[in-house]
Amino acid sequence: MTLMQSLDGRPYKPLLVTTEGMLPQRARALEIPVWVQEFPWFSRRRPWEYLGAILRLAWIIRKYRVALVHTNCPHSLHYVRRACRLTGAPYVSHVRDSRDAWFFSQNVQALNEARRVIANSQAAAGVFVSAGIDAGQIEVIYNPIDFISFAAVTEADVGRFRKSQALSPELFLVGLVGQIQETKGHETLIQAIPMIVEAVPNAKFLIVGAAFDTVAQGFELRIRQQVVEMGLSPYVSFLGFRDDVPVVMRSLDLLVVPSWNEAFGRVVVEGLAAGCPVVGTRAGGIPEIITDGIHGLLVSQRDPMQLAQAVIRLAKDRVLYGNMRQLGLERAQAFAPQRHAERIQSLYDEVLGRTRLQEPQKK
């Protein structure tokens, strides 16, 4: 959505093809054209449904004279690959994570047939090269974040949030924001909390996010039980899914990202944009966002003691905290939506063999 809103409408106008849900609703509200269709899995009993999805996609490409297809998830790859073969349209594929689905043999083949593969970090690019993706196909373009929503948060918004959660002003709020799943490092934080509250008695921990599948839901039950068994309930609040993350982020004193792996680490940039220093792991793309000791602190994965020491250090060293807050705000500007859109549009230009001074022959 951030990319579609930021594209220069003269050379490139977006047309969104997706399944029904929140995404097309948001796109329609912004007057972005939307085509909704299903992308069913192949079935030998009903192969026409799978083939029909490919033919509908090819029909869309021809009807709207689509110059370039930009695919954004592993499930869409084989549909796009076949539709583009039928129409002759080039496609690029955007890789935003390292899910196993990307590494299915047909997806690896489809990525190698793409005109470009956009990775959202050097770490992700390395994983894909190891999986057999041609390194010459890959271009690293970091994800953007929506700065407007963070800049729009007022002190009154922060005050209302704290009041709604019964959070007194003297608390040192530490947050973990993201989907609840084992690789996000929730257990590492829980194990670090006793060490932190011994040194920082006014610390309070907010776990923000929901579990979206049965495995993750089982994990959430486990960590909730751990909190109770360890006597940490007075220090920990589970807030669940929130649609006001910018307000939550601006209300925090510190963001922790104890993930085992992050293809990029968007939440890290969001923390920096909210003026919230970050303690993150040396995992995936996180070290590409923050320099240890400058924009935040980096610790080893699955190391509660290191995590606790970093949180305590920032809670007690207010000069270091203030410096990191300011430098983090400056660092976040590198991930502005317009910079991202410019990089993407330059890639489009290269794929289509056009210069910015040329008038596009088709859209």
C-alpha positions in Angstrom: 0.0 0.0 0.0 2.8 2.4 0.9 4.5 1.7 -2.5 1.3 2.1 -4.5 0.5 5.4 -2.8 4.1 6.7 -3.5 4.4 5.8 -7.2 4.7 8.7 -9.6 1.3 8.4 -11.4 2.6 9.7 -14.8 5.0 6.9 -15.7 3.5 4.2 -13.4 -0.1 3.7 -12.3 -0.8 0.8 -10.0 -3.5 -1.8 -10.6 -4.0 -4.1 -7.7 -4.9 -7.8 -8.3 -5.6 -9.7 -5.1 -8.1 -11.7 -3.1 -10.9 -10.1 -1.2 -10.1 -8.7 2.2 -8.7 -5.6 4.0 -6.1 -4.8 1.3 -8.6 -4.2 -1.6 -10.8 -2.2 0.7 -8.0 0.1 1.6 -6.9 0.4 -2.0 -10.4 1.4 -3.2 -10.6 4.0 -0.5 -7.5 5.6 -2.1 -9.0 5.2 -5.6 -6.5 2.6 -6.7 -8.1 0.3 -9.3 -8.7 -3.2 -7.9 -9.4 -6.5 -9.6 -10.4 -9.3 -7.1 -10.0 -12.9 -8.0 -9.2 -16.2 -6.2 -5.9 -18.1 -6.7 -6.9 -21.7 -5.9 -4.3 -24.4 -5.4 -3.9 -26.9 -8.3 -6.2 -29.9 -7.9 -6.3 -32.9 -10.2 -10.0 -33.3 -9.6 -10.7 -29.6 -10.5 -7.7 -28.4 -12.6 -9.9 -25.9 -14.4 -10.1 -23.7 -11.3 -6.3 -23.4 -11.2 -6.1 -22.9 -15.0 -8.9 -20.4 -14.9 -7.1 -18.2 -12.4 -4.1 -18.1 -14.8 -6.3 -17.3 -17.8 -8.1 -14.5 -15.8 -4.8 -13.0 -14.8 -3.6 -13.1 -18.5 -6.9 -11.5 -19.5 -6.3 -8.6 -17.0 -2.8 -8.1 -18.3 -4.1 -7.8 -21.9 -7.2 -5.8 -21.1 -5.4 -3.1 -19.1 -2.3 -3.2 -21.3 -0.2 -3.9 -18.2 3.5 -3.1 -18.9 4.9 -4.9 -15.9 3.7 -7.3 -13.2 5.1 -6.8 -9.7 4.3 -9.9 -7.6 4.6 -9.8 -3.8 4.2 -13.3 -2.3 5.3 -16.9 -3.0 1.7 -18.1 -3.7 1.2 -15.8 -6.6 4.5 -16.7 -8.3 3.4 -19.6 -10.5 0.2 -17.9 -11.6 2.2 -14.8 -12.6 4.9 -16.8 -14.3 2.4 -18.6 -16.5 0.2 -15.6 -17.2 3.2 -13.6 -18.3 4.4 -16.4 -20.6 1.0 -16.1 -22.3 1.0 -12.4 -22.6 4.7 -11.6 -23.0 4.6 -9.1 -20.0 7.7 -9.1 -17.8 7.5 -9.6 -14.1 9.5 -8.8 -11.0 9.1 -10.6 -7.7 9.4 -8.9 -4.3 10.7 -11.1 -1.5 9.9 -9.8 2.0 10.6 -12.9 4.1 12.3 -16.3 4.1 9.3 -18.6 4.4 9.8 -22.1 3.2 7.2 -21.5 0.4 9.8 -19.4 -1.5 12.0 -22.4 -1.8 9.6 -24.8 -3.5 11.3 -25.9 -6.7 8.6 -24.3 -8.9 9.0 -21.0 -7.0 12.8 -21.1 -7.3 12.4 -21.6 -11.1 9.9 -18.8 -11.3 12.2 -16.4 -9.4 15.0 -17.2 -11.8 12.7 -16.4 -14.7 11.7 -13.1 -13.2 13.4 -10.0 -14.7 14.4 -9.0 -11.2 14.1 -10.3 -7.7 13.8 -7.6 -5.1 15.1 -8.6 -1.6 14.3 -6.4 1.4 17.8 -6.9 3.0 21.3 -8.2 2.2 20.6 -11.0 4.6 17.5 -12.1 2.6 19.4 -11.8 -0.6 22.1 -14.1 0.8 19.5 -16.7 1.8 18.1 -16.7 -1.7 21.4 -17.0 -3.4 22.1 -20.0 -1.2 18.8 -21.5 -2.3 19.7 -21.3 -6.0 18.5 -17.9 -7.1 20.8 -16.2 -9.6 22.6 -13.4 -7.7 22.6 -11.3 -10.8 18.7 -11.2 -10.6 18.6 -9.8 -7.1 18.5 -6.2 -6.1 18.3 -5.1 -2.5 15.7 -2.4 -1.8 14.8 -1.9 1.9 11.1 -1.7 2.9 9.6 1.7 3.6 7.4 2.8 6.5 4.5 5.2 6.7 6.1 8.2 8.4 2.9 10.2 8.3 1.1 8.0 10.8 4.0 8.3 13.3 4.3 12.1 12.8 0.5 12.5 13.4 0.7 11.1 16.9 0.3 13.8 19.6 1.1 13.9 23.2 -2.6 13.8 23.9 -2.8 10.5 22.0 0.0 9.1 24.1 -1.7 10.3 27.3 -5.0 8.7 26.3 -3.2 5.4 25.5 -1.4 5.3 28.8 -4.6 6.2 30.7 -6.5 3.4 28.9 -3.9 0.9 30.0 -3.5 2.3 33.5 0.1 3.1 32.9 1.5 5.8 35.3 4.0 8.4 33.9 6.9 7.1 36.0 6.9 3.7 34.4 9.7 2.8 32.0 7.8 1.1 29.2 9.5 -1.7 27.2 7.6 -3.1 24.3 7.8 -6.1 22.0 5.6 -5.4 19.0 4.8 -8.0 16.3 3.0 -11.3 15.6 3.2 -13.7 18.5 5.3 -16.7 17.2 8.3 -18.5 18.6 10.9 -17.0 16.3 10.0 -13.4 17.5 11.9 -14.2 20.8 9.1 -13.6 23.3 10.5 -16.3 25.6 13.9 -14.6 25.6 12.3 -11.4 26.8 10.3 -13.2 29.5 13.4 -14.9 30.8 15.2 -11.5 30.9 12.5 -9.7 32.8 13.5 -10.8 36.4 17.0 -9.5 35.8 15.6 -6.2 34.4 13.1 -5.5 37.1 15.7 -6.1 39.8 17.8 -3.3 38.4 14.9 -1.2 37.0 11.9 -1.6 39.5 9.7 0.8 37.5 10.0 -1.3 34.3 6.8 -2.4 32.6 6.6 -4.7 29.6 3.9 -4.5 26.8 3.6 -7.5 24.5 1.7 -6.2 21.4 0.4 -8.5 18.7 -1.7 -11.5 18.1 -1.2 -15.2 17.2 -2.7 -15.9 13.8 -2.6 -19.7 13.5 -3.0 -22.7 15.8 0.7 -23.2 16.3 1.2 -19.6 17.3 -1.9 -19.7 19.5 -0.4 -22.7 21.4 2.8 -20.8 21.8 0.9 -17.7 23.2 -0.8 -19.9 25.8 2.6 -21.2 26.8 4.3 -17.8 27.3 1.2 -16.5 29.2 1.6 -19.4 31.5 5.3 -18.7 31.9 4.5 -15.2 33.0 2.1 -16.4 35.6 4.4 -19.2 36.9 7.4 -16.8 37.2 5.3 -14.3 39.1 5.7 -11.6 36.4 2.1 -10.8 35.9 2.4 -7.3 37.6 5.1 -6.4 35.1 3.7 -7.8 31.8 0.6 -6.9 29.8 -0.5 -8.7 26.7 -2.3 -6.1 24.5 -3.2 -8.4 21.6 -3.7 -7.0 18.1 -3.7 -3.2 17.8 -4.6 -0.9 14.9 -2.9 2.1 16.6 0.7 0.8 16.5 2.1 4.3 15.9 0.5 5.5 19.2 1.7 2.4 21.0 5.3 2.9 19.7 5.3 6.6 20.6 4.2 5.6 24.1 7.1 3.3 24.7 10.4 4.2 26.2 12.2 1.3 24.6 11.5 -1.3 21.9 13.0 -4.8 22.1 13.2 -7.0 19.0 14.7 -10.3 20.3 13.9 -12.2 17.0 15.8 -15.3 16.0 15.5 -14.3 12.4 14.1 -11.2 10.5 14.3 -11.0 6.8 14.3 -7.2 7.2 13.0 -6.0 10.6 10.3 -3.3 9.7 9.3 -3.0 13.3 12.9 -1.7 14.1 12.5 1.2 11.6 9.0 1.9 13.1 10.5 2.1 16.5 13.2 4.5 15.3 10.6 6.7 13.5 8.6 6.8 16.8 11.7 8.2 18.6 12.0 4.9 20.5 15.5 3.5 21.0 15.8 -0.2 20.0 17.5 -3.2 21.4 17.6 -5.9 18.7 19.3 -9.1 17.9 22.1 -9.6 15.3 19.6 -11.5 13.2 18.7 -11.2 9.5 18.4 -7.6 8.4 18.4 -5.9 11.8 22.1 -5.1 11.8 21.6 -3.4 8.4 19.1 -1.0 10.0 20.8 -0.1 13.3 24.5 0.3 14.1 25.3 -1.1 17.5 25.9 1.7 20.0 24.8 4.4 17.5 21.1 3.9 16.6 20.5 1.2 19.2 22.0 -1.8 20.9 22.5 -5.3 19.3 22.6 -8.5 21.3 22.9 -12.2 20.4 19.8 -14.3 19.7 18.2 -16.3 22.5 20.5 -14.7 25.2 18.3 -13.4 28.0 21.3 -12.0 30.0 22.6 -9.9 27.1 19.1 -8.6 26.4 18.6 -7.7 30.1 22.0 -5.9 30.2 21.2 -3.9 27.1 17.7 -2.8 28.5 19.2 -1.9 31.9 22.0 0.1 30.2 19.5 2.2 28.3 17.2 2.6 31.2 20.0 4.0 33.4 22.2 5.9 31.0 20.0 8.9 30.0 22.7 10.6 27.9 23.2 7.4 25.8 19.4 7.0 25.6 18.9 10.6 24.4 21.7 10.3 21.8 20.3 7.1 20.4 16.8 8.5 20.3 17.9 11.5 18.1 20.2 9.4 15.9 17.5 6.8 15.5 15.1 9.5 14.2 17.6 10.6 11.7 18.4 7.0 10.6 14.7 6.3 10.0 14.6 8.9 7.2 16.6 6.5 5.0 13.4 4.3 4.9 11.1 7.1 3.7 8.3 5.9 1.3 9.4 8.3 -1.5 13.0 7.0 -1.5 11.6 3.5 -1.7 9.4 4.4 -4.6 12.2 6.1 -6.5 14.3 2.9 -6.2 11.5 0.7 -7.3 10.7 3.0 -10.3 14.3 3.0 -11.3 14.2 -0.8 -11.4 11.0 -0.6 -13.4 12.7 1.7 -15.9 15.6 -0.7 -16.2 13.4 -3.7 -16.8 11.3 -1.8 -19.4 14.3 -0.3 -21.1 13.1 3.3 -20.7 14.5 6.5 -19.3 12.6 8.9 -17.0 12.5 11.5 -19.8 10.6 9.2 -22.2 6.9 9.2 -22.3 5.7 5.7 -21.4 4.2 3.8 -24.4 1.8 1.9 -22.2 0.7 1.7 -18.6 
